[in-house]
Amino acid sequence: MTSNVSEQTGIAAGSVEDRDVLRDLYAEWSEIMAANPELSVRLLRSLFDEWHQPTVEPEGVTYREDTVGGVPGIWCLPQGADASKVLLYTHGGGFAVGSASSHRKLAGHVAKALGVVSFVLDYRRAPEFGHPAQIEDGVAVFDALVADGIAPQDVTTIGDSAGGNLAISIALALLQQGKQGPGSVIAFSPWLDMENKGETLVTNDATDALITPELLAGMIAGVLGDTIDPTTPLANPLYADFTGFPRLFVTAGSVESLLDNATRLQERAESAGVDVTLSIGEGQQHVYPFLAGRSALVDAELAKLAAWYRRR
């Protein structure tokens, strides 16, 4: 029987210097996008590939480009890691921007903290490829890992923002297909609400340096188009049935506009009997683990995540 455990923590914020690096990057992006409303997808992708900049390069981690299940990506290989346990990492970026390159350092930090390896997917992005192409790519990688001898329970789907949505929806898709899914799921600041109507979009609008309803609306249009209902459970897991879902670790920043995506997810998953841990970083921005290696708060968060992972 699945235990039902919820833990919500408000970790004290790090120093101003810790926070400003990520917040300032987001503020600069916001200024550029506001000044250039017709910025092409190509240039937006170049802009968001700067996402790695707040993250300190993890020591003792090497990288290898590869294709798994037909999907390109980057392996993060910490020295001494257990290669029989894999983090299947889906990057954030509204399903349209971000890449394995922009997220490899963050994925490397998490893999190192957990003592495992990670594969960061360069899944097909919107608007060229709409829902559910991104989920299909994640399922293809999962299936290929299992075919290569990795036990399903030794795979963890993990992602941030839109990639956090994918980490959850890939596990949901595997359940729907009658397959044994991942042993656990990790979501950093997951973006789930495709209806774009969360309370903290309003209450945290002044404190979030990046996310706006208008930005999200454009990304929703890019991935769902005019044909996908925004309440479709695999597109919007806030409408999903979480019965039989694996244990779940969720983070969010207290000042980010997507905070209530995490809290609503916690409520919905717990109501289905899922073991959920929710950790809220006080004063933190969207996907604050990007400060890995730079922030004592994030170092503590990764240590907490590692302890949670090892309690499997």
C-alpha positions as CSV (number, residue, x, y, z in Angstrom):
1,M,0.0,0.0,0.0
2,T,1.3,3.4,-1.0
3,S,2.1,5.6,2.0
4,N,0.7,9.1,1.9
5,V,3.3,11.5,3.2
6,S,3.4,15.2,2.5
7,E,6.2,17.5,3.7
8,Q,6.1,21.2,3.1
9,T,9.2,23.2,4.1
10,G,10.0,26.9,3.9
11,I,13.8,26.9,3.8
12,A,15.4,30.3,4.7
13,A,16.4,32.3,1.6
14,G,20.1,32.4,0.7
15,S,22.0,35.6,0.4
16,V,21.0,38.4,-1.9
17,E,23.9,37.5,-4.2
18,D,22.6,33.9,-4.4
19,R,19.2,35.1,-5.6
20,D,20.1,38.0,-7.8
21,V,22.0,35.9,-10.4
22,L,18.9,34.0,-11.5
23,R,16.5,36.9,-10.9
24,D,18.7,39.3,-12.9
25,L,19.0,36.8,-15.8
26,Y,15.2,36.5,-15.9
27,A,14.7,40.3,-15.6
28,E,17.1,40.8,-18.6
29,W,15.3,38.2,-20.7
30,S,12.0,39.9,-19.8
31,E,13.4,43.3,-20.9
32,I,14.6,41.8,-24.2
33,M,11.3,40.1,-25.0
34,A,9.3,43.3,-24.1
35,A,11.5,45.4,-26.4
36,N,11.4,42.8,-29.2
37,P,7.8,41.4,-29.3
38,E,8.4,39.9,-32.7
39,L,11.5,38.0,-31.6
40,S,11.8,34.8,-33.7
41,V,11.7,31.4,-32.2
42,R,15.3,30.9,-33.4
43,L,16.4,33.9,-31.4
44,L,14.3,33.0,-28.4
45,R,16.0,29.7,-28.3
46,S,19.4,31.3,-28.4
47,L,18.3,33.6,-25.5
48,F,17.1,30.7,-23.3
49,D,20.2,28.7,-24.0
50,E,21.8,31.1,-21.5
51,W,19.8,29.3,-18.7
52,H,22.9,27.4,-17.6
53,Q,24.7,30.6,-16.6
54,P,23.6,30.8,-13.0
55,T,24.6,27.2,-12.4
56,V,28.2,26.5,-11.4
57,E,29.8,23.6,-13.4
58,P,29.6,20.5,-11.1
59,E,33.0,19.0,-10.3
60,G,33.6,15.4,-11.2
61,V,30.9,15.2,-13.9
62,T,31.6,14.4,-17.5
63,Y,29.1,14.6,-20.4
64,R,28.5,12.5,-23.5
65,E,26.2,13.2,-26.4
66,D,24.1,10.2,-27.4
67,T,20.8,9.2,-29.0
68,V,18.5,7.0,-26.9
69,G,15.3,5.6,-28.3
70,G,15.7,7.8,-31.4
71,V,15.9,10.9,-29.2
72,P,19.1,12.9,-29.0
73,G,20.4,14.2,-25.7
74,I,23.3,14.5,-23.3
75,W,24.4,12.0,-20.6
76,C,25.6,13.5,-17.3
77,L,28.1,11.1,-15.7
78,P,29.3,11.8,-12.2
79,Q,32.4,10.1,-11.1
80,G,31.5,6.9,-9.2
81,A,27.8,7.1,-10.0
82,D,25.6,4.0,-10.2
83,A,24.9,3.7,-13.9
84,S,22.1,1.2,-13.2
85,K,20.0,4.1,-12.0
86,V,19.0,6.8,-14.4
87,L,17.4,10.2,-14.2
88,L,15.4,10.9,-17.4
89,Y,15.6,14.7,-17.5
90,T,13.2,16.8,-19.5
91,H,14.2,20.4,-19.7
92,G,12.0,23.4,-19.2
93,G,11.2,26.3,-21.6
94,G,7.5,26.3,-22.4
95,F,7.9,23.2,-24.6
96,A,9.5,25.6,-27.2
97,V,12.9,26.8,-25.9
98,G,15.5,25.3,-23.6
99,S,17.7,22.4,-24.5
100,A,19.9,19.6,-23.2
101,S,22.8,22.1,-23.4
102,S,21.0,24.7,-21.3
103,H,20.2,22.2,-18.6
104,R,23.1,19.8,-18.5
105,K,24.8,21.5,-15.6
106,L,21.7,21.4,-13.4
107,A,21.1,17.8,-14.4
108,G,24.7,17.1,-13.6
109,H,24.4,18.5,-10.1
110,V,21.2,16.5,-9.4
111,A,22.8,13.3,-10.7
112,K,25.9,13.9,-8.6
113,A,23.8,14.5,-5.5
114,L,21.8,11.4,-6.0
115,G,24.8,9.2,-7.0
116,V,23.3,8.2,-10.4
117,V,23.5,9.2,-14.1
118,S,21.2,11.4,-16.0
119,F,20.1,11.6,-19.7
120,V,18.9,15.1,-20.7
121,L,16.5,14.9,-23.7
122,D,16.5,17.2,-26.7
123,Y,12.9,16.3,-27.2
124,R,10.9,17.7,-30.2
125,R,9.9,21.2,-29.4
126,A,6.8,23.4,-30.2
127,P,5.6,25.0,-32.4
128,E,7.1,22.7,-35.0
129,F,5.9,19.7,-33.0
130,G,2.8,20.0,-30.8
131,H,1.4,17.9,-28.0
132,P,1.9,15.0,-27.5
133,A,5.2,14.7,-29.4
134,Q,7.2,15.7,-26.3
135,I,5.6,12.9,-24.2
136,E,6.1,10.4,-27.0
137,D,9.8,11.2,-27.0
138,G,10.0,10.7,-23.3
139,V,8.2,7.4,-23.4
140,A,10.5,6.3,-26.3
141,V,13.6,7.0,-24.1
142,F,12.1,5.3,-21.1
143,D,11.3,2.2,-23.2
144,A,14.8,2.2,-24.7
145,L,16.4,2.4,-21.2
146,V,14.3,-0.6,-20.1
147,A,15.2,-2.5,-23.3
148,D,18.9,-1.9,-22.5
149,G,18.5,-3.5,-19.1
150,I,17.6,-0.6,-16.7
151,A,14.9,-1.7,-14.3
152,P,11.8,0.5,-14.7
153,Q,11.8,1.3,-10.9
154,D,15.4,2.5,-11.3
155,V,14.4,5.2,-13.7
156,T,13.3,8.6,-12.3
157,T,11.5,11.0,-14.6
158,I,12.6,14.5,-13.7
159,G,12.2,18.0,-15.1
160,D,11.6,21.7,-14.5
161,S,8.9,24.0,-15.6
162,A,7.3,22.6,-18.8
163,G,9.8,19.7,-18.3
164,G,8.3,19.1,-14.9
165,N,5.0,18.8,-16.7
166,L,6.6,16.2,-19.0
167,A,8.2,14.3,-16.1
168,I,4.7,13.8,-14.7
169,S,2.9,13.2,-18.0
170,I,5.5,10.7,-19.2
171,A,4.8,8.6,-16.0
172,L,1.1,9.1,-16.5
173,A,1.4,7.9,-20.2
174,L,3.3,4.8,-19.1
175,L,0.5,4.0,-16.6
176,Q,-2.1,4.5,-19.4
177,Q,-0.2,2.1,-21.6
178,G,-0.2,-0.6,-18.9
179,K,3.6,-0.5,-18.5
180,Q,5.6,-0.4,-15.3
181,G,6.6,3.2,-14.9
182,P,9.4,5.0,-13.2
183,G,10.2,4.4,-9.5
184,S,9.9,8.1,-8.7
185,V,9.2,11.5,-10.2
186,I,10.8,14.8,-9.5
187,A,9.4,18.2,-10.6
188,F,11.1,21.6,-10.2
189,S,8.6,24.4,-10.4
190,P,6.3,22.4,-12.7
191,W,4.1,24.3,-15.2
192,L,0.9,22.3,-15.4
193,D,-2.0,24.8,-15.8
194,M,-2.7,25.0,-19.5
195,E,-5.9,27.0,-18.7
196,N,-3.6,29.8,-17.5
197,K,-5.8,30.7,-14.5
198,G,-3.8,30.1,-11.3
199,E,-4.2,32.4,-8.4
200,T,-0.4,33.0,-8.0
201,L,-0.3,34.3,-11.6
202,V,-1.9,37.4,-10.0
203,T,-0.6,37.4,-6.4
204,N,3.0,36.8,-7.3
205,D,3.0,38.8,-10.5
206,A,5.1,41.6,-9.0
207,T,7.8,39.3,-7.5
208,D,8.3,36.8,-10.4
209,A,11.0,38.2,-12.7
210,L,10.1,36.0,-15.7
211,I,6.6,34.4,-15.8
212,T,3.6,36.4,-17.1
213,P,0.2,35.2,-18.2
214,E,0.9,36.6,-21.6
215,L,4.2,34.7,-22.0
216,L,2.4,31.5,-20.9
217,A,-0.5,32.1,-23.3
218,G,1.9,32.2,-26.3
219,M,3.6,29.0,-25.2
220,I,0.2,27.3,-24.7
221,A,-0.8,28.3,-28.2
222,G,2.4,26.9,-29.6
223,V,2.2,23.5,-28.0
224,L,-1.6,22.9,-28.0
225,G,-2.7,24.9,-31.0
226,D,-6.4,25.2,-31.7
227,T,-7.2,21.5,-31.4
228,I,-6.0,20.2,-28.0
229,D,-8.3,20.9,-25.0
230,P,-6.3,22.6,-22.3
231,T,-7.9,20.2,-19.7
232,T,-6.5,17.1,-21.5
233,P,-4.9,15.2,-18.6
234,L,-1.6,14.4,-20.4
235,A,-1.3,18.1,-21.4
236,N,-2.6,19.4,-18.0
237,P,-1.8,16.9,-15.2
238,L,-4.0,18.9,-12.8
239,Y,-6.8,17.0,-14.5
240,A,-5.1,13.6,-14.4
241,D,-6.0,10.5,-12.3
242,F,-3.0,9.9,-10.1
243,T,-4.0,6.4,-8.9
244,G,-1.0,4.2,-8.9
245,F,1.4,7.1,-9.5
246,P,5.0,6.8,-8.1
247,R,6.3,8.8,-5.2
248,L,6.7,12.4,-6.1
249,F,9.1,15.3,-5.0
250,V,8.1,18.8,-6.0
251,T,9.8,22.2,-5.5
252,A,8.7,25.7,-6.1
253,G,9.8,29.2,-5.2
254,S,7.6,31.2,-2.9
255,V,7.7,34.3,-5.0
256,E,7.1,32.7,-8.4
257,S,3.9,32.9,-10.4
258,L,3.6,29.2,-10.9
259,L,3.7,28.4,-7.1
260,D,0.1,27.2,-7.1
261,N,0.8,24.7,-9.8
262,A,2.9,22.9,-7.3
263,T,0.4,23.2,-4.5
264,R,-2.5,22.1,-6.6
265,L,-0.5,19.2,-7.8
266,Q,0.3,18.2,-4.3
267,E,-3.4,18.2,-3.4
268,R,-4.5,16.2,-6.4
269,A,-1.8,13.6,-6.1
270,E,-2.3,13.2,-2.3
271,S,-6.0,12.7,-2.9
272,A,-5.1,9.7,-5.0
273,G,-2.9,8.3,-2.2
274,V,0.4,9.3,-3.7
275,D,3.5,9.9,-1.5
276,V,4.2,13.6,-2.1
277,T,7.0,15.8,-0.8
278,L,6.6,19.5,-1.5
279,S,9.5,21.8,-0.8
280,I,9.0,25.6,-1.1
281,G,12.1,27.8,-1.3
282,E,11.4,31.0,0.6
283,G,12.0,34.1,-1.6
284,Q,13.1,32.0,-4.6
285,Q,12.4,32.4,-8.3
286,H,11.1,30.0,-10.9
287,V,13.3,26.8,-11.0
288,Y,15.6,28.1,-8.2
289,P,17.7,24.8,-8.3
290,F,19.5,26.6,-11.3
291,L,21.6,28.2,-8.5
292,A,23.2,24.8,-7.8
293,G,26.8,25.3,-6.7
294,R,26.2,28.9,-5.9
295,S,23.5,28.9,-3.2
296,A,23.6,27.3,0.2
297,L,19.9,27.0,0.0
298,V,20.0,25.0,-3.2
299,D,22.9,22.8,-1.8
300,A,20.6,22.0,1.1
301,E,17.7,21.3,-1.2
302,L,19.8,18.9,-3.2
303,A,20.9,17.1,-0.1
304,K,17.3,16.8,1.0
305,L,16.3,15.5,-2.4
306,A,19.1,12.9,-2.2
307,A,17.9,11.7,1.2
308,W,14.4,11.4,-0.2
309,Y,15.6,9.5,-3.2
310,R,17.6,7.0,-1.0
311,R,14.6,6.3,1.1
312,R,13.0,4.5,-1.9
